[in-house]
């Protein structure tokens, strides 16, 4: 039986048997579309929708629209699968390591949990403090961070992913990579002209404000966070029923494990996540 599955905000984790859509094409077969404008698919056209670490990058208002759009495009009995950073898990770990730090029994886990909680709200450069910490190979808590971040961040550690892992298998073809590099260069030139004009008009402070504004609107920042209770409430308010919290390898989407979207060769791709499904 053939199914119509939609992978929203797929990044480099597109799958050829899915409809893949994102703001930018980072893999073959990705439809480029501004997700803030809804979903460019007909009502009742999909059997399942999947998004991983997308919802938290939208404002609460845009998040509700995001859920409404998935309800619209799903067929009756269709499954929505949401993967988001798990706020409750992060807060509980933060509090645990705070208490350990107070009695001198913490090796840096407390500082890392602070970064997990706040870096993607506060960063003003790509990667923020998280990237700087991940590059430090002398950290005593590297195993702790590795377990927290999951397979997607394995390239920051010694045991890098094999080159034939999911992200590599569906990477962009050479010609599209070249066109994308040209586009990035032209965009960079356009920004430099804008920075130069702003510097003439208002000095360094204007340039800094404009640069930060571009970054804030670029999609890296978290605009909200969710726990199991708030995701369930959001889904029920959007008309969904039978809301369930899953583990990464569990799904009501037929053959979901075969697509390696959440678990790649037995390793959870984003281990700090909450996995929730519901039915239309």
N, C-alpha and C positions, 0 to 999 in steps of 0.2 A: 504493500500500500504506500502511495506517495503522500507526503505531507508538505505543507507550506509552513516553513519556520522562518522567523524574522530575528536577526541578530542586530540589536540597536546599539550604536556607539561601539562598534566592534573593534576599533583600533587595528592592530596587526593580527588579531585573532578572528579573522574571517574564515568561513568554511564554505567550500564550493557547493555543498548541498543545501545551504541556507540562503535566504535573501539577507545581504549584509549592507548596512547603511551607517554612515558616520559623517561628521563635519568635514573630514579630510580623508582621502584614500591612502591608507598605509599598507594595503594588501590588494591582491587581485580580486576583481569582482565586487568591489565596494561601491555602492551608490553614494555619491556626495550630495549631502542635503543638510540644511540648517535644522537640526532637531528641535530647536526652540519654536519652529513654525508648525509643529505637528508631524505627522507621518504621511508620506505621499503614497498611501495604499488605500484601496477600496475597503469599505466596511465589510465585515464578515469574510475576510479573504485569507486569514492566517489560522493555523492550527496551534501555534505557540509563538510567544514572544520572549526574548531573552535579552537582558541587559546586565552588564557587570561594571560596577563602579561608574555609573552614569548619573543616577538619580541625585546623588549628593552634590553634583556640580551644578544643579539647577536650584533656583530659589524655591521656597515652599509653594508659591503660587504656580510657578512653571512646573514643579514636580507633580502637582495635582493634574495639570493639563497633560503631562507625560503619561500618567496612569489612565486618564480618560481616553487618550488616543489609542492606547493599547487595547482597552476594552472595546473601542469602536472597531478596530481592524480584526479582532479575534472572532472566530466562529463560535457558536454555542458549544460549550464544553471545552473550549480552547484553554490552554494553560499559559499563565504569565509566570515567568521566573525572574525574580529580582535578586541581584547580588550587590550588597552595599557594605561599606566598612561597618563593623559591629560596634556601635557606640557603647552599649552596656558592657561588652567584653573589655573594651579599652578602659573604661572608667573603673571597672572592678580591678583590673590589673594595675592601673595607676594608683589606686588607693592601697592595694596590697604592697606595692613597692615603695610607696610613700612611708608606710609604717616600718618597713625594713630599713629604709634610709635613715629614719629618725633614731634607730638604735645601732646604726653603723654596720648593718649587714647587707647593704646594697652595693652592687658592683658597677652600677651605671644603668640598670634597667629602669630606674625612676626617671632619669633624664631622657631615655629613649621613649618612654610612654608619654612624656610631655610633648616630645616632637610628634609622635603619632597623633596626639589629640589636636595640636594647634598649628603645626607647620603649614599645612595646606589651607589654613585660614589666613595666616599671617605672612607667608612668603611673598617676596617681591621680585625674585629671580627664579629661573627655572630650576627645579629640584630642591631649592631652599636648603635648610639645615639638614634635611634628610639625606640629600645627595652627598653633602660634605662628610657626614658621619659614615655613610656606607663606603666611602672611598678609603677610610682609615682602617688599614688591615691589621693594626696593632690593638684594636679594641678587645677588651677581655670578654665582652658579651656578644661576640659575633654569632655564636650558636643560637643565642636567644633571639637576636634580630633575624637570623636566617629562618627560624621557625615561625616568627611573627609574619614575615613578608611573603613567604611561599616561593613557588617555583618561578614566578615571573621575574623575581629579582635575583635569580641564581647567578646571573652574569656579574654581580657585584662581589661574589665570593669565589673561592678557589675552585669549587666544583661547578664550573660553568655548564650550562645546558649543552648537550650535543648539538652540532650544527643542523641536524635534520629534525630538530624539534618543531612543534607546531608553528611558531612564528616564522621560521625559515622556510617551511614548506610552501607557504602561501604568500611569500613576499612579492613585491611589485616587480614586473619585468623590467629589463634594462632600459628600454626606451622611455617608459613612464617615470623611472627614477631620474633619468636625465632631464625630462621636461619639468619634473618637480623641483630639481635643483635650480634650473633656470628661473622658475617661478619664485623660488625662495630668494634668489639673488636679486631679482627685480623688485620684490617686496622690500628687501633690505635697503635697496637704493632709494625707493620711495620714502621709507621711514627716515633715512639719513637726510634727505632734502627737507622733510617736515621738521626734523630736529634742528637743522640749521636755521630755518625760518623762525622757529620758536625761540631759539637762542638770540636772534636779532631783536625779536619783539620783547621778550621778557627775561632773558638770561637763563642761567643754569636751572633755577627753580621751575621754570616753565617746562624745560626739557625733561626734568626728573618727574614732574607730575604727569606729563603726557606719556612717558615711558611706562610708568607704573599703571596708568589707566589702560594702556594697551595690554599689559600683562594680566591685569585683573579680569579683563574681558576676554582673555585668550582661552579660558576653559580649565586651567590647572587648579584653580582654587576650589575648595569645598564651600558651598553656600548654605549647606545644612547637613545635619547628621541624623541617623536613624537607629532605633533599636527594634526588637521584635514587636513590641507593643505598638509603636508608632507606624511601623510598616503595615501591620495587620489593620490598624484603624484606617490608614490611607487606602488600602485595597478595598476594604468593606465600603468605605465612603464612595469609592469609584464603581461600586456595583458588583465586585467580585465576591465569591463565597468559597467555603472550604479552604481557608488560609492555613498553610502548614509551614513550620520551620523545618528545613531539611539539613542534612549533612551534604558536603560537596559532591559526593558520589551518588546521591539519591535524587531521583526526579520522577515525576509523572509524565514527562515528555518521552514518548517512545524512542528507544535507542539513544537516549541522551548521552550516555557514557561513551558511545562510539565516536562522538564529535570532538571529544577532548577540549571542551570549552572551560570547564572548571577543574578538571583533574587531568594532568598530562603525565602519562606513564606512571601512574600511582601517586603522583605528587600534586597537592592542591596548588592551583595557580596563584590564588590570592588568599593566603591562609588567615588573614585577619578579618575575614568576611562573615556576614550573615547571609544565609541562603533561604529565600522564602518563595513559595509558590501558592497560587490560587487559581480558581477556575471561574470562567464566565458562565 
